[in-house]
Amino acid sequence: MTIVHLLERNAREYANDTALVEINPEQPETRRLTWHEFELVEPTGRARHYRREITWAVFNEKANRLANMLKQHGIGKGKKVAILLMNCIDWLPIYFGILKAGALAVPLNFRYSSDEIDYCLKLAEADVLIFGTEFIGRVEAVADEISKNCTLIYLGAGCPAFADDYNDLISECSGAFPECTLTEEDDAAIYFSSGTTGFPKAILHNHESLIHSCRVEQNHHGQTRDDCFLCIPPLYHTGAKMHWFGSLLAGSKAVILKGTQARSILEAASREKCSIVWLLVPWAQDILNALDRGEISLDEFDLSAWRLMHIGAQPVPQSLIKRWLEYFPHHQYDTNYGLSESIGPGAVHLGVENVHKVGAIGVPGYGWQVKIVTPEGDEVAQGEVGELCLMGPGVMTCYYRDEKATADTLRDGWLYTGDMAMQDEDGFIYLVDRKKDVIISGGENLYPVQIENFMAAHPKIKDVAVIGLPDTRLGEIATAIIELKQGETCTEDEINEFCKDLPRYKRPRKIIFADVPRNPTGKIEKPKLRKLYGAEGLVDSQNKS
């Protein structure tokens, strides 16, 4: 069985039950509604939330129409279809339509620049790109180049001249499951990750990985038909989608919330009777801070259905969970560790029964094996630090078109994560540091070399190093240590203005003017910088742009 057969089953057995809900608190009230859309209206008559939903039958039909359209255009097994969309109710039907055609789904980060879009499409050898309104400008900038080998399909109103219209293409296509023989060994998806050396690597997964992630998620969090999952993180991430896979396996409802404001999260959980909510650390911090300041009150919401709050994507402060349980004493809590290379979260998880061990990432997840090794590959003694390695059905097939990186990372069936960890006397695993020089800020990976290369073009900068420093809200913030050219003077405002050409999430949030130490081989001594500036790096980014 593959994951597409779960959707087929749900469409048969739960045809008229709600599968997906989309809520957009900031959607203009004047938008024209279709047959499956409506607005939530307050007693005052003021529309507060834009909402639409689809049943399992409609979800499945949408996926089938896309699959049949792709097959009519020669897109089947071995072909790749990229998705560049903001979270929306069409995202998952498109993902499943690609899989039903036998093709590989290739989700793209919605923060990618034009150059990154071009690079990833070429690396994955994408045959089709489906993109949304928000990306017209970025895609148009490279359309002449990428359209040489890739068909551009636009989802939204006002199709640009350089693309084909999605709705026109699928309007006459059958809503029946197309003929396609799929096995767990077939390739299913390419996700993107990145090291410290620049552009992302392409991570290839098969259908076995996807179906295993369904089983892992349901085993860890016990989804039933009565549950409702509130999905807030971007669906291009393995994390958000693989947590939702537990809902797919259970045939239960999920809510896609567009927006991360504290009030919006609690309102959605209240209105939709959500029982499972996955948060990133900044959003949990925002909710707690808003409650502390009295900006919102729990008395405003009916959160009686909410049973589980879990967090992933970055280290979780123990103080955060202590505060959370003071406000929500009846909540179960879990944290999950995983990589895109291990099909997202769940390779290691804390477990809802182990809240006393907050601070650990947990124990091996369902169907996973874990070991911690020395640089030579020997397992370390309990309590000693080594590299965390994973083995299980969710390990990637390879880095697509990168044999060297694959050989470095996959050894004898084990995935070498690049994360340094130790195991305590009870068998719980703690992350200690990262071998890879990656900054995790608000759940997003930032790659210092990209930022350093950009900043090095400033005419007053002699040298620059970017490191992550601890932050109470985001986990880490990108901090630039800047060494100026002799005789030059510069201000933080000048640097911030220069960095406006970077995507907002990549801009350094802290600037330090100082010497940049390098070792005899010319490498920046980042451990020295972290030790030097780490103590003063613990800040609160709540009011930072």
Secondary structure, DSSP 8 states (H G I E B T S, - for coil): --HHHHHHHHHHHSTTSEEEEEEETT--TT----TTEEEEE-TTS-EEEEEEEEEHHHHHHHHHHHHHHHHHTT--TT-EEEEE--S-TTHHHHHHHHHHTT-EEEE--TT--HHHHHHHHHHHT-SEEEEEGGGHHHHHHHHHHHTTT-EEEEESSS--TTSEEHHHHHTTS--S-------TTSEEEEEEE--SSSS-EEEEEEHHHHHHHHHHHHHHH---TT-EEEE-S-TTSHHHHHHHHHHHHHT-EEEEE----HHHHHHHHHHTT--EEEE-HHHHHHHHHHHHHTSS-GGGS--TT--EEEEESS---HHHHHHHHHH-TT-EEEEEEEEGGGTEEEEEE--TT-GGGTTS-BEE-TT-EEEEE-TTS-B--TT--EEEEEESTTS-SEETT-HHHHHHHEETTEEEEEEEEEE-TTS-EEEEEESS--EEETTEEE-HHHHHHHHTTSTTEEEEEEEEEEETTTEEEEEEEEEE-TT----HHHHHHHGGGS-GGGS-SEEEES---B-TTS-B-HHHHHHHHTGGG-B-GGG--
